[in-house]
Amino acid sequence: MTPKLLAVSDLHVSYKENREITAKLTPTTPDDWLIVAGDVADKVSDIEWALSLLAERFARVVWVPGNHELWTVRDGADGLRGVARYEHLVELCRRLGVLTPEDPYPLWEGEGGPVRIAPLFLLYDYSFLPPGCTTREEGLAYAMETGVVCTDERLLHPDPYPSREAWCAARVALTERRLAACDTDVPLVLVNHYPLVRDPTDVLWYPEFAQWCGTTATADWHRRFNVKAMIYGHLHIPRETRYDGVRFEEVSLGYPREWKKRPKPPQLPRVVL
């Protein structure tokens, strides 16, 4: 069999049912690669368990952080916040042989290749405003009024940046430079926890939650760069869509209360190429 590029996100392995699903994730061939597009878990010990297991089974694992990994919770990271917590996770991945957004972009030469896989860490900046809102302040006030507020507001700290928007802007600028320096002859598979365009959030039951789902600063990246596919998670709405002819693939598992309602069991990992 030809090696495949596979992907999954939002494993949330602190849930027993999700941990059981994660424990059963296996490659189709010994040379398969696996993309993990964030939200493995909240606690470092759970993140390490999952990534260690996957790194043993797949020829290569590529990880990007979700918002849950960046939460400051009581775990083995000793209260690390913001950039320090992210760097702690990067070092953990390097010990396990897992690639991160801080590493050179690897070249996939298996089925559907060659493509360069670009794991991104971009965050969000509240620019996906709710309908009728024109400023961040209006958007957050509306979310507070409805009660639909992301837990990030309590647990995701931007230290040493003054705000999440500032951290997002720094990550966008850094990543944009790296993508611009890539060989334009080799297509890219972009991987980020959040979608690069707002469109996938249009189907959310609570549109005010879109504020915590990305940034308008990346809205044209799938056109500006030679992108073959964009892989993301976060919304817990696994599906394939196309924007300007580019395939966007959400590869999330999500919470048990969500995936148990669906007519079919989770089909994971998803085939990217």
Phi and psi in degrees as GROMACS dihedral restraints (atoms count N, CA, C in turn):
[ dihedral_restraints ]
;  ai    aj    ak    al  type     phi  dphi    fc
    3     4     5     6     1   -81.4    20    10
    4     5     6     7     1   135.3    20    10
    6     7     8     9     1   -58.9    20    10
    7     8     9    10     1   143.6    20    10
    9    10    11    12     1  -118.3    20    10
   10    11    12    13     1   153.2    20    10
   12    13    14    15     1   -97.7    20    10
   13    14    15    16     1   117.2    20    10
   15    16    17    18     1  -115.9    20    10
   16    17    18    19     1   164.0    20    10
   18    19    20    21     1  -152.2    20    10
   19    20    21    22     1   152.8    20    10
   21    22    23    24     1  -155.8    20    10
   22    23    24    25     1   158.6    20    10
   24    25    26    27     1  -154.3    20    10
   25    26    27    28     1   171.4    20    10
   27    28    29    30     1    51.4    20    10
   28    29    30    31     1    51.4    20    10
   30    31    32    33     1   -72.5    20    10
   31    32    33    34     1   -30.9    20    10
   33    34    35    36     1    42.1    20    10
   34    35    36    37     1    62.4    20    10
   36    37    38    39     1   -73.6    20    10
   37    38    39    40     1    -0.9    20    10
   39    40    41    42     1   -69.2    20    10
   40    41    42    43     1   -19.5    20    10
   42    43    44    45     1   -82.6    20    10
   43    44    45    46     1   130.5    20    10
   45    46    47    48     1   -54.9    20    10
   46    47    48    49     1   -45.7    20    10
   48    49    50    51     1   -64.2    20    10
   49    50    51    52     1   -38.3    20    10
   51    52    53    54     1   -71.0    20    10
   52    53    54    55     1   -36.2    20    10
   54    55    56    57     1   -62.9    20    10
   55    56    57    58     1   -38.5    20    10
   57    58    59    60     1   -66.1    20    10
   58    59    60    61     1   -40.4    20    10
   60    61    62    63     1   -64.2    20    10
   61    62    63    64     1   -43.8    20    10
   63    64    65    66     1   -61.3    20    10
   64    65    66    67     1   -39.9    20    10
   66    67    68    69     1   -64.4    20    10
   67    68    69    70     1   -18.9    20    10
   69    70    71    72     1  -100.1    20    10
   70    71    72    73     1    -1.0    20    10
   72    73    74    75     1   -67.7    20    10
   73    74    75    76     1   124.2    20    10
   75    76    77    78     1  -138.6    20    10
   76    77    78    79     1   152.4    20    10
   78    79    80    81     1   -74.8    20    10
   79    80    81    82     1   162.1    20    10
   81    82    83    84     1   -86.1    20    10
   82    83    84    85     1   -24.9    20    10
   84    85    86    87     1  -141.3    20    10
   85    86    87    88     1   161.7    20    10
   87    88    89    90     1   -63.6    20    10
   88    89    90    91     1   -15.7    20    10
   90    91    92    93     1  -103.5    20    10
   91    92    93    94     1     9.2    20    10
   93    94    95    96     1   -65.6    20    10
   94    95    96    97     1   144.5    20    10
   96    97    98    99     1  -104.5    20    10
   97    98    99   100     1   151.8    20    10
   99   100   101   102     1  -127.7    20    10
  100   101   102   103     1   126.3    20    10
  102   103   104   105     1   -92.9    20    10
  103   104   105   106     1   132.4    20    10
  105   106   107   108     1  -119.3    20    10
  106   107   108   109     1   105.8    20    10
  108   109   110   111     1   -93.3    20    10
  109   110   111   112     1    45.7    20    10
  111   112   113   114     1    90.9    20    10
  112   113   114   115     1   166.5    20    10
  114   115   116   117     1    58.8    20    10
  115   116   117   118     1    49.4    20    10
  117   118   119   120     1   -66.6    20    10
  118   119   120   121     1   -45.1    20    10
  120   121   122   123     1  -173.3    20    10
  121   122   123   124     1   174.8    20    10
  123   124   125   126     1   -89.4    20    10
  124   125   126   127     1   -36.3    20    10
  126   127   128   129     1   -97.4    20    10
  127   128   129   130     1   143.3    20    10
  129   130   131   132     1   -60.0    20    10
  130   131   132   133     1   -38.6    20    10
  132   133   134   135     1   -62.2    20    10
  133   134   135   136     1   -39.0    20    10
  135   136   137   138     1   -71.2    20    10
  136   137   138   139     1   -38.6    20    10
  138   139   140   141     1   -61.3    20    10
  139   140   141   142     1   -45.0    20    10
  141   142   143   144     1   -63.9    20    10
  142   143   144   145     1   -41.8    20    10
  144   145   146   147     1   -58.2    20    10
  145   146   147   148     1   -49.4    20    10
  147   148   149   150     1   -68.4    20    10
  148   149   150   151     1   -48.5    20    10
  150   151   152   153     1   -67.9    20    10
  151   152   153   154     1   -34.3    20    10
  153   154   155   156     1   -64.2    20    10
  154   155   156   157     1   -45.0    20    10
  156   157   158   159     1   -60.8    20    10
  157   158   159   160     1   -46.5    20    10
  159   160   161   162     1   -68.6    20    10
  160   161   162   163     1   -37.5    20    10
  162   163   164   165     1   -65.6    20    10
  163   164   165   166     1   -27.8    20    10
  165   166   167   168     1   -74.0    20    10
  166   167   168   169     1   -28.1    20    10
  168   169   170   171     1   -94.4    20    10
  169   170   171   172     1   -36.5    20    10
  171   172   173   174     1  -100.2    20    10
  172   173   174   175     1   148.9    20    10
  174   175   176   177     1   -62.0    20    10
  175   176   177   178     1   -33.1    20    10
  177   178   179   180     1  -151.6    20    10
  178   179   180   181     1   136.5    20    10
  180   181   182   183     1  -119.3    20    10
  181   182   183   184     1   132.6    20    10
  183   184   185   186     1  -118.8    20    10
  184   185   186   187     1   122.9    20    10
  186   187   188   189     1  -120.2    20    10
  187   188   189   190     1   142.0    20    10
  189   190   191   192     1  -125.4    20    10
  190   191   192   193     1   150.8    20    10
  192   193   194   195     1   -79.6    20    10
  193   194   195   196     1   144.5    20    10
  195   196   197   198     1  -100.3    20    10
  196   197   198   199     1  -178.3    20    10
  198   199   200   201     1   -67.7    20    10
  199   200   201   202     1   -33.4    20    10
  201   202   203   204     1   -64.2    20    10
  202   203   204   205     1   -39.1    20    10
  204   205   206   207     1   -62.2    20    10
  205   206   207   208     1   -26.5    20    10
  207   208   209   210     1   -89.6    20    10
  208   209   210   211     1    -5.3    20    10
  210   211   212   213     1   -65.1    20    10
  211   212   213   214     1   141.7    20    10
  213   214   215   216     1   -90.1    20    10
  214   215   216   217     1   105.5    20    10
  216   217   218   219     1  -127.6    20    10
  217   218   219   220     1   170.4    20    10
  219   220   221   222     1   -75.1    20    10
  220   221   222   223     1   102.2    20    10
  222   223   224   225     1  -155.3    20    10
  223   224   225   226     1  -163.3    20    10
  225   226   227   228     1   -75.5    20    10
  226   227   228   229     1     2.2    20    10
  228   229   230   231     1   -91.3    20    10
  229   230   231   232     1     5.6    20    10
  231   232   233   234     1    54.4    20    10
  232   233   234   235     1    42.5    20    10
  234   235   236   237     1    72.8    20    10
  235   236   237   238     1    18.1    20    10
  237   238   239   240     1   -61.6    20    10
  238   239   240   241     1   142.3    20    10
  240   241   242   243     1  -123.7    20    10
  241   242   243   244     1   151.1    20    10
  243   244   245   246     1    56.1    20    10
  244   245   246   247     1  -129.8    20    10
  246   247   248   249     1   -59.0    20    10
  247   248   249   250     1   -38.2    20    10
  249   250   251   252     1   -62.9    20    10
  250   251   252   253     1   -40.0    20    10
  252   253   254   255     1   -68.0    20    10
  253   254   255   256     1   -43.2    20    10
  255   256   257   258     1   -58.6    20    10
  256   257   258   259     1   -46.4    20    10
  258   259   260   261     1   -63.7    20    10
  259   260   261   262     1   -34.3    20    10
  261   262   263   264     1   -61.6    20    10
  262   263   264   265     1   -41.7    20    10
  264   265   266   267     1   -69.9    20    10
  265   266   267   268     1   -36.2    20    10
  267   268   269   270     1   -62.2    20    10
  268   269   270   271     1   -43.2    20    10
  270   271   272   273     1   -65.2    20    10
  271   272   273   274     1   -37.9    20    10
  273   274   275   276     1   -60.0    20    10
  274   275   276   277     1   -46.5    20    10
  276   277   278   279     1   -60.8    20    10
  277   278   279   280     1   -40.8    20    10
  279   280   281   282     1   -65.1    20    10
  280   281   282   283     1   -34.9    20    10
  282   283   284   285     1   -65.2    20    10
  283   284   285   286     1   -30.7    20    10
  285   286   287   288     1   -90.2    20    10
  286   287   288   289     1    -5.5    20    10
  288   289   290   291     1    80.0    20    10
  289   290   291   292     1    20.8    20    10
  291   292   293   294     1   -96.2    20    10
  292   293   294   295     1   133.0    20    10
  294   295   296   297     1   -79.6    20    10
  295   296   297   298     1   148.4    20    10
  297   298   299   300     1  -131.6    20    10
  298   299   300   301     1   175.5    20    10
  300   301   302   303     1   -64.1    20    10
  301   302   303   304     1    -9.9    20    10
  303   304   305   306     1   -92.5    20    10
  304   305   306   307     1    -0.3    20    10
  306   307   308   309     1  -104.1    20    10
  307   308   309   310     1   162.7    20    10
  309   310   311   312     1   -57.3    20    10
  310   311   312   313     1   143.3    20    10
  312   313   314   315     1   -69.7    20    10
  313   314   315   316     1   122.4    20    10
  315   316   317   318     1   -78.3    20    10
  316   317   318   319     1   153.8    20    10
  318   319   320   321     1   -99.9    20    10
  319   320   321   322     1   120.5    20    10
  321   322   323   324     1   -92.0    20    10
  322   323   324   325     1   124.1    20    10
  324   325   326   327     1  -118.7    20    10
  325   326   327   328     1    13.7    20    10
  327   328   329   330     1   -83.7    20    10
  328   329   330   331     1  -150.2    20    10
  330   331   332   333     1   -57.1    20    10
  331   332   333   334     1   131.5    20    10
  333   334   335   336     1    82.1    20    10
  334   335   336   337     1    -3.0    20    10
  336   337   338   339     1   -92.4    20    10
  337   338   339   340     1  -176.1    20    10
  339   340   341   342     1   -79.0    20    10
  340   341   342   343     1   142.3    20    10
  342   343   344   345     1  -139.7    20    10
  343   344   345   346     1   152.9    20    10
  345   346   347   348     1  -100.6    20    10
  346   347   348   349     1   126.6    20    10
  348   349   350   351     1   -90.2    20    10
  349   350   351   352     1   122.2    20    10
  351   352   353   354     1  -113.6    20    10
  352   353   354   355     1    96.8    20    10
  354   355   356   357     1   -75.0    20    10
  355   356   357   358     1   127.6    20    10
  357   358   359   360     1  -116.4    20    10
  358   359   360   361     1   150.1    20    10
  360   361   362   363     1  -131.8    20    10
  361   362   363   364     1   103.7    20    10
  363   364   365   366     1  -121.6    20    10
  364   365   366   367     1   -23.2    20    10
  366   367   368   369     1    65.4    20    10
  367   368   369   370     1  -154.0    20    10
  369   370   371   372     1  -147.1    20    10
  370   371   372   373     1   164.6    20    10
  372   373   374   375     1  -138.9    20    10
  373   374   375   376     1    21.4    20    10
  375   376   377   378     1    67.2    20    10
  376   377   378   379     1    16.0    20    10
  378   379   380   381     1   -82.8    20    10
  379   380   381   382     1   -10.3    20    10
  381   382   383   384     1   -84.7    20    10
  382   383   384   385     1    75.2    20    10
  384   385   386   387     1   -73.7    20    10
  385   386   387   388     1   148.7    20    10
  387   388   389   390     1   -64.7    20    10
  388   389   390   391     1   155.7    20    10
  390   391   392   393     1   -54.1    20    10
  391   392   393   394     1   133.7    20    10
  393   394   395   396     1    88.0    20    10
  394   395   396   397     1    -9.4    20    10
  396   397   398   399     1   -98.8    20    10
  397   398   399   400     1   142.9    20    10
  399   400   401   402     1  -117.8    20    10
  400   401   402   403     1    -9.7    20    10
  402   403   404   405     1  -135.5    20    10
  403   404   405   406     1   160.8    20    10
  405   406   407   408     1   -57.0    20    10
  406   407   408   409     1   -43.2    20    10
  408   409   410   411     1   -61.6    20    10
  409   410   411   412     1   -42.6    20    10
  411   412   413   414     1   -64.2    20    10
  412   413   414   415     1   -42.5    20    10
  414   415   416   417     1   -63.0    20    10
  415   416   417   418     1   -45.2    20    10
  417   418   419   420     1   -68.0    20    10
  418   419   420   421     1   -38.0    20    10
  420   421   422   423     1   -62.2    20    10
  421   422   423   424     1   -40.7    20    10
  423   424   425   426     1   -64.2    20    10
  424   425   426   427     1   -42.4    20    10
  426   427   428   429     1   -63.3    20    10
  427   428   429   430     1   -41.6    20    10
  429   430   431   432     1   -61.3    20    10
  430   431   432   433     1   -39.2    20    10
  432   433   434   435     1   -66.1    20    10
  433   434   435   436     1   -39.2    20    10
  435   436   437   438     1   -82.9    20    10
  436   437   438   439     1   -18.1    20    10
  438   439   440   441     1    85.6    20    10
  439   440   441   442     1     6.0    20    10
  441   442   443   444     1   -97.3    20    10
  442   443   444   445     1    87.2    20    10
  444   445   446   447     1  -127.2    20    10
  445   446   447   448     1   127.4    20    10
  447   448   449   450     1   -65.9    20    10
  448   449   450   451     1   140.5    20    10
  450   451   452   453     1   -61.5    20    10
  451   452   453   454     1   -18.3    20    10
  453   454   455   456     1   -51.7    20    10
  454   455   456   457     1   -32.3    20    10
  456   457   458   459     1   -61.2    20    10
  457   458   459   460     1   -21.9    20    10
  459   460   461   462     1  -104.3    20    10
  460   461   462   463     1   -30.6    20    10
  462   463   464   465     1  -117.0    20    10
  463   464   465   466     1   -18.1    20    10
  465   466   467   468     1   -99.3    20    10
  466   467   468   469     1   106.0    20    10
  468   469   470   471     1  -100.9    20    10
  469   470   471   472     1   141.9    20    10
  471   472   473   474     1   -92.4    20    10
  472   473   474   475     1     4.7    20    10
  474   475   476   477     1   -45.2    20    10
  475   476   477   478     1   137.0    20    10
  477   478   479   480     1   -88.6    20    10
  478   479   480   481     1     8.1    20    10
  480   481   482   483     1   -72.7    20    10
  481   482   483   484     1   151.2    20    10
  483   484   485   486     1   -72.9    20    10
  484   485   486   487     1   -16.8    20    10
  486   487   488   489     1  -158.8    20    10
  487   488   489   490     1   164.6    20    10
  489   490   491   492     1   -65.8    20    10
  490   491   492   493     1   -34.1    20    10
  492   493   494   495     1   -62.4    20    10
  493   494   495   496     1   -40.6    20    10
  495   496   497   498     1   -66.5    20    10
  496   497   498   499     1   -41.9    20    10
  498   499   500   501     1   -63.7    20    10
  499   500   501   502     1   -43.5    20    10
  501   502   503   504     1   -59.2    20    10
  502   503   504   505     1   -46.7    20    10
  504   505   506   507     1   -60.3    20    10
  505   506   507   508     1   -39.8    20    10
  507   508   509   510     1   -66.0    20    10
  508   509   510   511     1   -42.1    20    10
  510   511   512   513     1   -67.9    20    10
  511   512   513   514     1   -39.1    20    10
  513   514   515   516     1   -62.7    20    10
  514   515   516   517     1   -45.2    20    10
  516   517   518   519     1   -63.7    20    10
  517   518   519   520     1   -44.8    20    10
  519   520   521   522     1   -62.3    20    10
  520   521   522   523     1   -46.2    20    10
  522   523   524   525     1   -68.1    20    10
  523   524   525   526     1   -38.7    20    10
  525   526   527   528     1   -60.1    20    10
  526   527   528   529     1   -40.6    20    10
  528   529   530   531     1   -64.3    20    10
  529   530   531   532     1   -41.9    20    10
  531   532   533   534     1   -65.1    20    10
  532   533   534   535     1   -43.3    20    10
  534   535   536   537     1   -65.9    20    10
  535   536   537   538     1   -38.1    20    10
  537   538   539   540     1   -64.8    20    10
  538   539   540   541     1   -25.1    20    10
  540   541   542   543     1   -87.1    20    10
  541   542   543   544     1    -5.4    20    10
  543   544   545   546     1   -72.2    20    10
  544   545   546   547     1   151.9    20    10
  546   547   548   549     1   -63.4    20    10
  547   548   549   550     1   117.1    20    10
  549   550   551   552     1   -70.2    20    10
  550   551   552   553     1   -14.2    20    10
  552   553   554   555     1   -77.7    20    10
  553   554   555   556     1   -17.4    20    10
  555   556   557   558     1  -105.4    20    10
  556   557   558   559     1   118.8    20    10
  558   559   560   561     1   -61.5    20    10
  559   560   561   562     1   156.4    20    10
  561   562   563   564     1  -109.9    20    10
  562   563   564   565     1   145.1    20    10
  564   565   566   567     1  -111.3    20    10
  565   566   567   568     1   109.0    20    10
  567   568   569   570     1   -87.2    20    10
  568   569   570   571     1   135.2    20    10
  570   571   572   573     1  -126.5    20    10
  571   572   573   574     1   122.7    20    10
  573   574   575   576     1  -147.5    20    10
  574   575   576   577     1   152.2    20    10
  576   577   578   579     1   -65.7    20    10
  577   578   579   580     1   -34.5    20    10
  579   580   581   582     1  -104.0    20    10
  580   581   582   583     1   150.0    20    10
  582   583   584   585     1   -66.2    20    10
  583   584   585   586     1   150.7    20    10
  585   586   587   588     1   -81.0    20    10
  586   587   588   589     1   -13.0    20    10
  588   589   590   591     1  -124.8    20    10
  589   590   591   592     1   159.6    20    10
  591   592   593   594     1   -76.4    20    10
  592   593   594   595     1   -25.4    20    10
  594   595   596   597     1   -47.5    20    10
  595   596   597   598     1   -43.5    20    10
  597   598   599   600     1   -60.3    20    10
  598   599   600   601     1   -22.0    20    10
  600   601   602   603     1   -80.6    20    10
  601   602   603   604     1    -7.3    20    10
  603   604   605   606     1   -64.3    20    10
  604   605   606   607     1   -20.2    20    10
  606   607   608   609     1   -95.1    20    10
  607   608   609   610     1     3.1    20    10
  609   610   611   612     1   -61.7    20    10
  610   611   612   613     1   139.9    20    10
  612   613   614   615     1   -62.8    20    10
  613   614   615   616     1   -33.5    20    10
  615   616   617   618     1  -119.0    20    10
  616   617   618   619     1    94.2    20    10
  618   619   620   621     1   -60.4    20    10
  619   620   621   622     1   -22.5    20    10
  621   622   623   624     1   -66.5    20    10
  622   623   624   625     1   -19.2    20    10
  624   625   626   627     1   -71.4    20    10
  625   626   627   628     1   -16.9    20    10
  627   628   629   630     1   -57.6    20    10
  628   629   630   631     1   -24.8    20    10
  630   631   632   633     1   -55.7    20    10
  631   632   633   634     1   -28.6    20    10
  633   634   635   636     1  -101.5    20    10
  634   635   636   637     1    27.4    20    10
  636   637   638   639     1  -124.8    20    10
  637   638   639   640     1    11.3    20    10
  639   640   641   642     1   148.8    20    10
  640   641   642   643     1  -163.4    20    10
  642   643   644   645     1  -144.6    20    10
  643   644   645   646     1   141.9    20    10
  645   646   647   648     1   -69.4    20    10
  646   647   648   649     1   -12.1    20    10
  648   649   650   651     1   -64.1    20    10
  649   650   651   652     1   -19.3    20    10
  651   652   653   654     1  -105.8    20    10
  652   653   654   655     1    11.3    20    10
  654   655   656   657     1   -60.2    20    10
  655   656   657   658     1   -27.0    20    10
  657   658   659   660     1  -108.6    20    10
  658   659   660   661     1     7.4    20    10
  660   661   662   663     1   -63.1    20    10
  661   662   663   664     1   -35.0    20    10
  663   664   665   666     1   -69.8    20    10
  664   665   666   667     1   -16.6    20    10
  666   667   668   669     1   -97.9    20    10
  667   668   669   670     1   -39.0    20    10
  669   670   671   672     1   -66.4    20    10
  670   671   672   673     1   -38.1    20    10
  672   673   674   675     1  -105.4    20    10
  673   674   675   676     1   162.8    20    10
  675   676   677   678     1   -81.5    20    10
  676   677   678   679     1    80.2    20    10
  678   679   680   681     1  -100.7    20    10
  679   680   681   682     1   125.4    20    10
  681   682   683   684     1   -89.5    20    10
  682   683   684   685     1   -35.9    20    10
  684   685   686   687     1  -158.4    20    10
  685   686   687   688     1   153.1    20    10
  687   688   689   690     1  -123.7    20    10
  688   689   690   691     1   122.4    20    10
  690   691   692   693     1  -108.9    20    10
  691   692   693   694     1   132.2    20    10
  693   694   695   696     1  -150.9    20    10
  694   695   696   697     1   178.7    20    10
  696   697   698   699     1  -143.2    20    10
  697   698   699   700     1  -130.9    20    10
  699   700   701   702     1    73.4    20    10
  700   701   702   703     1   -42.9    20    10
  702   703   704   705     1   -80.5    20    10
  703   704   705   706     1   -16.3    20    10
  705   706   707   708     1    60.5    20    10
  706   707   708   709     1    34.9    20    10
  708   709   710   711     1  -128.0    20    10
  709   710   711   712     1    78.3    20    10
  711   712   713   714     1   -64.0    20    10
  712   713   714   715     1   124.6    20    10
  714   715   716   717     1  -173.8    20    10
  715   716   717   718     1   168.9    20    10
  717   718   719   720     1  -114.1    20    10
  718   719   720   721     1   132.7    20    10
  720   721   722   723     1  -133.1    20    10
  721   722   723   724     1   168.0    20    10
  723   724   725   726     1  -132.9    20    10
  724   725   726   727     1   135.4    20    10
  726   727   728   729     1  -129.7    20    10
  727   728   729   730     1   122.2    20    10
  729   730   731   732     1    54.3    20    10
  730   731   732   733     1    34.5    20    10
  732   733   734   735     1    82.3    20    10
  733   734   735   736     1    -1.2    20    10
  735   736   737   738     1   -98.0    20    10
  736   737   738   739     1   133.2    20    10
  738   739   740   741     1   -77.6    20    10
  739   740   741   742     1   126.5    20    10
  741   742   743   744     1  -110.7    20    10
  742   743   744   745     1   125.4    20    10
  744   745   746   747     1  -123.5    20    10
  745   746   747   748     1   113.7    20    10
  747   748   749   750     1   -89.5    20    10
  748   749   750   751     1   129.3    20    10
  750   751   752   753     1  -119.4    20    10
  751   752   753   754     1    27.5    20    10
  753   754   755   756     1   -79.4    20    10
  754   755   756   757     1   152.1    20    10
  756   757   758   759     1   -89.0    20    10
  757   758   759   760     1   -59.2    20    10
  759   760   761   762     1    91.3    20    10
  760   761   762   763     1  -172.4    20    10
  762   763   764   765     1   -80.9    20    10
  763   764   765   766     1   150.5    20    10
  765   766   767   768     1   -54.8    20    10
  766   767   768   769     1   -37.7    20    10
  768   769   770   771     1   -63.5    20    10
  769   770   771   772     1   -19.3    20    10
  771   772   773   774     1   -89.9    20    10
  772   773   774   775     1   -55.1    20    10
  774   775   776   777     1   -72.9    20    10
  775   776   777   778     1   -21.5    20    10
  777   778   779   780     1   -70.1    20    10
  778   779   780   781     1   -20.8    20    10
  780   781   782   783     1   -78.8    20    10
  781   782   783   784     1   -15.4    20    10
  783   784   785   786     1   -80.5    20    10
  784   785   786   787     1   152.0    20    10
  786   787   788   789     1   -66.8    20    10
  787   788   789   790     1   -25.1    20    10
  789   790   791   792     1  -118.5    20    10
  790   791   792   793     1   149.2    20    10
  792   793   794   795     1   -66.1    20    10
  793   794   795   796     1   159.8    20    10
  795   796   797   798     1   -55.3    20    10
  796   797   798   799     1   131.5    20    10
  798   799   800   801     1  -100.7    20    10
  799   800   801   802     1    86.6    20    10
  801   802   803   804     1  -131.7    20    10
  802   803   804   805     1   152.3    20    10
  804   805   806   807     1   -73.2    20    10
  805   806   807   808     1   158.9    20    10
  807   808   809   810     1   -81.9    20    10
  808   809   810   811     1   145.2    20    10
  810   811   812   813     1   -84.1    20    10
  811   812   813   814     1   121.9    20    10
  813   814   815   816     1   -89.6    20    10
  814   815   816   817     1   -49.0    20    10
